[in-house]
């Protein structure tokens, strides 16, 4: 295998791994969001429960994290697609029938 092909195979593998890890993070954030909603079902008047302000802040921070992860995902997916296109242009990877670029 040529050095160029090896380099691009590594680059593609890393790019796809990043996309997969970001997908994992988003799945975990959705789980956190559900946990926040469960915590917020309390009456808010008993000792030890979150205050209304803390509840709102917590929800906002989780939503901000999700927004940031979605933005990171768009960048990572586009990078992975760029690597695939570069490999095709260089003749290092042929597009197989039915194979599409990563969803983005």
Backbone as a chain_set.jsonl record, in Angstrom:
{"seq": "XXXXXXXXXXXXXXXXXXXXXXXXXXXXXXXXXXXXXXXXXXXXXXXXXXXXXXXXXXXXXXXXXXXXXXXXXXXXXXXXXXXXXXXXXXXXXXXXXXXXXXXX", "coords": {"N": [[0.848, -1.17, 0.0], [0.552, 2.196, -0.832], [2.234, 5.073, 0.565], [0.65, 7.366, 0.482], [-1.948, 6.348, 0.177], [-2.123, 4.906, 2.556], [-1.925, 6.993, 4.409], [-4.312, 8.436, 3.84], [-6.213, 6.489, 4.413], [-5.863, 6.231, 7.16], [-6.566, 8.83, 7.91], [-9.251, 8.896, 7.088], [-10.305, 6.869, 8.707], [-9.917, 7.978, 11.263], [-11.516, 10.261, 11.039], [-14.073, 9.145, 10.705], [-14.263, 7.773, 13.101], [-14.345, 9.915, 14.883], [-16.828, 11.064, 14.192], [-18.517, 8.982, 14.999], [-18.011, 8.937, 17.775], [-18.949, 11.463, 18.51], [-21.634, 11.107, 17.927], [-22.198, 9.246, 19.919], [-21.861, 10.849, 22.186], [-23.984, 12.64, 21.842], [-26.145, 10.91, 22.143], [-25.829, 10.267, 24.828], [-26.21, 12.79, 25.959], [-28.914, 13.148, 25.396], [-29.94, 11.258, 27.088], [-29.193, 12.407, 29.524], [-30.766, 14.691, 29.387], [-33.31, 13.548, 29.673], [-33.046, 12.599, 32.284], [-32.783, 15.002, 33.675], [-35.324, 16.051, 33.271], [-36.803, 14.209, 34.781], [-35.86, 14.761, 37.366], [-36.835, 17.311, 37.627], [-39.52, 16.966, 38.024], [-40.26, 17.072, 40.623], [-41.895, 18.662, 43.447], [-40.787, 21.128, 44.038], [-40.838, 22.488, 46.431], [-39.864, 21.256, 48.657], [-37.209, 20.545, 50.996], [-33.971, 20.042, 49.603], [-34.753, 19.692, 46.993], [-34.417, 20.869, 43.613], [-34.199, 24.349, 42.98], [-36.428, 26.594, 41.277], [-34.99, 28.339, 39.674], [-32.46, 27.052, 39.505], [-33.271, 24.725, 38.221], [-34.137, 25.692, 35.742], [-31.731, 26.765, 34.815], [-30.164, 24.43, 34.688], [-31.538, 22.958, 32.717], [-31.162, 24.724, 30.565], [-28.362, 24.672, 30.276], [-27.905, 22.001, 29.535], [-29.292, 21.961, 27.108], [-27.731, 23.82, 25.717], [-25.346, 22.417, 25.58], [-26.147, 20.296, 23.935], [-26.71, 21.716, 21.584], [-24.138, 22.626, 20.94], [-22.828, 20.18, 20.517], [-24.225, 19.253, 18.304], [-23.405, 21.147, 16.427], [-20.677, 20.565, 16.353], [-20.864, 17.999, 15.336], [-21.811, 18.479, 12.726], [-19.547, 19.7, 11.604], [-17.659, 17.622, 11.868], [-18.806, 15.573, 10.31], [-18.803, 16.776, 7.787], [-16.058, 17.012, 7.429], [-15.32, 14.276, 7.331], [-16.665, 13.575, 4.988], [-15.277, 15.224, 3.199], [-12.745, 14.014, 3.255], [-13.379, 11.515, 2.138], [-14.185, 12.38, -0.443], [-11.774, 13.48, -1.345], [-10.181, 11.197, -1.43], [-11.473, 9.802, -3.445], [-11.077, 11.545, -5.625], [-8.325, 11.32, -5.854], [-8.126, 8.778, -6.683], [-7.972, 6.783, -4.824], [-10.005, 5.52, -3.567], [-12.804, 3.908, -4.651], [-16.157, 4.675, -5.368], [-18.647, 2.589, -4.244], [-21.486, 0.778, -5.572], [-24.542, 2.057, -4.485], [-23.418, 3.027, -2.182], [-23.25, 5.744, -0.029], [-22.376, 9.11, 0.913], [-21.506, 10.09, 4.275], [-24.23, 10.746, 6.447], [-25.496, 14.018, 6.829]], "CA": [[0.0, 0.0, 0.0], [1.359, 3.407, -0.927], [2.195, 5.959, 1.734], [-0.486, 8.267, 0.335], [-3.157, 5.568, 0.482], [-2.084, 4.613, 3.994], [-2.235, 8.252, 5.09], [-5.726, 8.757, 3.688], [-6.985, 5.471, 5.14], [-5.817, 6.633, 8.57], [-7.346, 10.062, 8.036], [-10.66, 8.526, 6.982], [-10.665, 6.128, 9.919], [-10.003, 8.924, 12.379], [-12.679, 11.127, 10.82], [-15.279, 8.36, 10.981], [-14.276, 7.504, 14.541], [-14.803, 11.147, 15.515], [-18.275, 11.165, 13.976], [-19.162, 7.975, 15.857], [-17.893, 9.37, 19.165], [-19.861, 12.591, 18.698], [-22.97, 10.501, 17.985], [-22.318, 8.656, 21.256], [-22.044, 11.955, 23.129], [-25.341, 13.154, 21.697], [-27.048, 9.926, 22.758], [-25.706, 10.437, 26.278], [-26.856, 14.054, 26.325], [-30.358, 12.92, 25.38], [-30.205, 10.542, 28.336], [-29.086, 13.417, 30.58], [-31.963, 15.526, 29.279], [-34.414, 12.798, 30.278], [-32.807, 12.576, 33.731], [-33.1, 16.345, 34.163], [-36.788, 16.154, 33.304], [-37.273, 13.417, 35.916], [-35.537, 15.51, 38.579], [-37.665, 18.515, 37.673], [-40.91, 16.622, 38.318], [-40.507, 17.274, 42.054], [-42.788, 19.778, 43.772], [-39.97, 22.34, 44.151], [-41.036, 23.16, 47.712], [-39.284, 20.459, 49.73], [-35.751, 20.669, 51.118], [-33.201, 19.118, 48.777], [-35.182, 19.74, 45.6], [-33.864, 21.987, 42.851], [-35.006, 25.558, 42.909], [-36.915, 26.896, 39.934], [-33.875, 28.949, 38.933], [-31.479, 26.008, 39.201], [-33.874, 23.826, 37.231], [-34.093, 26.369, 34.439], [-30.321, 26.832, 34.413], [-29.743, 23.08, 34.32], [-32.133, 22.658, 31.41], [-30.511, 25.576, 29.561], [-26.989, 24.193, 30.052], [-27.976, 20.743, 28.77], [-29.67, 22.343, 25.742], [-26.559, 24.458, 25.104], [-24.397, 21.341, 25.265], [-26.676, 19.599, 22.76], [-26.508, 22.598, 20.435], [-22.709, 22.598, 20.62], [-22.495, 18.863, 19.965], [-24.773, 19.213, 16.937], [-22.511, 21.953, 15.587], [-19.452, 19.773, 16.194], [-21.194, 16.882, 14.454], [-21.848, 18.974, 11.338], [-18.161, 19.895, 11.175], [-17.006, 16.312, 11.766], [-19.373, 14.858, 9.156], [-18.298, 17.419, 6.574], [-14.646, 16.621, 7.306], [-15.291, 12.886, 6.871], [-17.065, 13.605, 3.578], [-14.157, 15.81, 2.456], [-11.712, 12.982, 3.122], [-13.869, 10.55, 1.144], [-14.111, 12.985, -1.773], [-10.356, 13.593, -1.714], [-9.716, 9.848, -1.789], [-12.037, 9.476, -4.754], [-10.369, 12.362, -6.618], [-6.967, 10.795, -5.998], [-8.198, 7.394, -7.147], [-7.618, 5.905, -3.703], [-11.208, 4.825, -3.125], [-13.878, 3.961, -5.643], [-17.498, 4.628, -4.777], [-19.358, 1.344, -4.543], [-22.911, 0.957, -5.885], [-25.398, 2.201, -3.319], [-22.718, 3.636, -1.056], [-23.423, 7.198, -0.015], [-21.558, 9.818, 1.883], [-22.069, 10.103, 5.62], [-25.385, 11.637, 6.596], [-25.062, 15.282, 7.428]], "C": [[0.895, 1.235, 0.0], [1.239, 4.236, 0.35], [0.99, 6.879, 1.681], [-1.778, 7.54, 0.688], [-3.225, 5.282, 1.975], [-2.476, 5.85, 4.801], [-3.73, 8.549, 5.028], [-6.629, 7.733, 4.376], [-7.012, 5.811, 6.627], [-6.673, 7.866, 8.81], [-8.834, 9.756, 8.0], [-11.127, 7.781, 8.228], [-10.818, 7.034, 11.124], [-11.233, 9.812, 12.26], [-13.973, 10.379, 11.146], [-15.399, 8.026, 12.462], [-14.791, 8.732, 15.299], [-16.312, 11.308, 15.373], [-19.015, 10.192, 14.894], [-19.127, 8.393, 17.32], [-18.835, 10.543, 19.444], [-21.304, 12.089, 18.75], [-23.22, 9.89, 19.363], [-22.576, 9.739, 22.307], [-23.468, 12.491, 23.046], [-26.345, 12.194, 22.327], [-27.005, 10.055, 24.284], [-26.368, 11.736, 26.735], [-28.38, 13.934, 26.311], [-30.787, 12.167, 26.632], [-30.153, 11.496, 29.534], [-30.321, 14.311, 30.572], [-33.161, 14.841, 29.928], [-34.26, 12.75, 31.798], [-33.126, 13.929, 34.362], [-34.619, 16.504, 34.27], [-37.368, 15.363, 34.474], [-37.042, 14.163, 37.229], [-36.475, 16.696, 38.732], [-39.136, 18.209, 37.958], [-41.246, 16.786, 39.794], [-41.357, 18.527, 42.267], [-42.078, 21.118, 43.897], [-40.165, 23.083, 45.473], [-40.377, 22.426, 48.873], [-37.773, 20.649, 49.788], [-35.044, 19.623, 50.249], [-33.623, 19.09, 47.325], [-34.55, 20.94, 44.912], [-34.793, 23.185, 42.908], [-35.457, 25.751, 41.463], [-35.794, 27.468, 39.074], [-32.836, 27.902, 38.556], [-32.004, 25.037, 38.147], [-33.797, 24.423, 35.831], [-32.662, 26.451, 33.921], [-29.829, 25.471, 33.942], [-30.27, 22.7, 32.943], [-31.424, 23.453, 30.305], [-29.09, 25.081, 29.257], [-26.972, 22.893, 29.247], [-28.354, 21.05, 27.322], [-28.503, 22.999, 25.012], [-25.52, 23.41, 24.717], [-24.859, 20.573, 24.029], [-26.47, 20.433, 21.495], [-25.043, 22.552, 19.984], [-22.299, 21.263, 19.997], [-23.045, 18.727, 18.549], [-23.892, 20.005, 15.977], [-21.205, 21.194, 15.334], [-19.691, 18.6, 15.243], [-21.225, 17.323, 12.991], [-20.428, 19.148, 10.789], [-17.48, 18.548, 10.95], [-17.512, 15.526, 10.559], [-18.856, 15.46, 7.854], [-16.821, 17.068, 6.353], [-14.528, 15.189, 6.773], [-15.677, 12.804, 5.392], [-15.953, 14.185, 2.706], [-13.042, 14.793, 2.234], [-12.13, 11.957, 2.079], [-13.779, 11.111, -0.276], [-12.663, 13.114, -2.247], [-9.81, 12.236, -2.142], [-10.243, 9.447, -3.159], [-11.325, 10.255, -5.856], [-8.969, 11.824, -6.898], [-6.944, 9.35, -6.491], [-7.845, 6.386, -6.067], [-8.808, 5.12, -3.178], [-12.267, 4.996, -4.2], [-15.204, 3.881, -4.915], [-18.173, 3.335, -5.227], [-20.818, 1.643, -4.812], [-23.712, 1.036, -4.58], [-24.717, 2.842, -2.128], [-22.883, 5.145, -1.122], [-22.49, 7.806, 1.016], [-22.249, 9.783, 3.251], [-23.222, 11.087, 5.663], [-24.927, 12.923, 7.251], [-26.109, 16.29, 7.478]], "O": [[1.874, 1.305, 0.743], [0.275, 4.113, 1.106], [0.368, 7.15, 2.709], [-2.609, 8.072, 1.424], [-4.288, 5.407, 2.583], [-3.255, 5.767, 5.75], [-4.345, 8.875, 6.044], [-7.7, 8.087, 4.869], [-8.05, 5.696, 7.278], [-7.412, 7.939, 9.792], [-9.599, 10.299, 8.798], [-12.217, 8.035, 8.739], [-11.748, 6.874, 11.915], [-11.911, 10.085, 13.25], [-14.864, 10.929, 11.793], [-16.499, 7.998, 13.014], [-15.576, 8.604, 16.239], [-16.994, 11.651, 16.339], [-20.028, 10.55, 15.496], [-20.115, 8.22, 18.034], [-19.452, 10.6, 20.508], [-22.107, 12.594, 19.534], [-24.318, 10.0, 19.908], [-23.404, 9.565, 23.202], [-24.088, 12.766, 24.074], [-27.295, 12.63, 22.976], [-28.039, 9.962, 24.946], [-27.012, 11.771, 27.784], [-29.059, 14.554, 27.13], [-31.867, 12.408, 27.171], [-30.973, 11.399, 30.446], [-30.857, 14.648, 31.627], [-33.933, 15.476, 30.646], [-35.252, 12.85, 32.521], [-33.678, 13.989, 35.46], [-35.124, 17.036, 35.259], [-38.332, 15.808, 35.096], [-37.915, 14.195, 38.096], [-36.866, 17.043, 39.846], [-39.925, 19.14, 38.118], [-42.409, 16.65, 40.176], [-41.51, 19.345, 41.36], [-42.737, 22.158, 43.862], [-39.692, 24.211, 45.612], [-40.344, 22.956, 49.984], [-37.13, 20.885, 48.765], [-35.47, 18.47, 50.174], [-32.918, 18.517, 46.494], [-34.189, 21.917, 45.567], [-36.016, 23.047, 42.885], [-34.916, 25.133, 40.546], [-35.663, 27.128, 37.899], [-32.379, 27.866, 37.413], [-31.253, 24.586, 37.283], [-33.439, 23.746, 34.867], [-32.41, 26.235, 32.736], [-29.155, 25.37, 32.917], [-29.531, 22.181, 32.107], [-31.125, 22.913, 29.24], [-28.672, 25.076, 28.099], [-26.119, 22.71, 28.378], [-27.791, 20.458, 26.402], [-28.305, 22.762, 23.82], [-24.893, 23.503, 23.662], [-24.044, 20.237, 23.169], [-26.094, 19.897, 20.452], [-24.755, 22.452, 18.791], [-21.509, 21.232, 19.054], [-22.39, 18.142, 17.686], [-23.661, 19.58, 14.845], [-20.694, 21.192, 14.214], [-18.821, 18.252, 14.444], [-20.721, 16.617, 12.118], [-20.149, 18.786, 9.646], [-16.796, 18.36, 9.944], [-16.725, 14.885, 9.863], [-18.51, 14.731, 6.925], [-16.393, 16.853, 5.219], [-13.732, 14.922, 5.873], [-15.074, 12.044, 4.635], [-15.711, 13.697, 1.602], [-12.466, 14.722, 1.148], [-11.327, 11.571, 1.229], [-13.354, 10.416, -1.199], [-12.367, 12.882, -3.419], [-9.058, 12.145, -3.113], [-9.53, 8.821, -3.943], [-11.005, 9.695, -6.903], [-8.489, 11.867, -8.031], [-5.877, 8.771, -6.691], [-7.461, 5.256, -6.369], [-8.638, 4.161, -2.426], [-12.579, 6.116, -4.603], [-15.359, 3.115, -3.963], [-18.257, 3.034, -6.418], [-21.342, 2.65, -4.337], [-23.572, 0.191, -3.696], [-25.385, 3.171, -1.147], [-22.672, 5.748, -2.174], [-21.907, 7.122, 1.858], [-23.438, 9.478, 3.349], [-23.197, 12.126, 5.004], [-24.066, 12.909, 8.131], [-25.876, 17.399, 7.958]]}, "num_chains": 1, "name": "protein.A"}
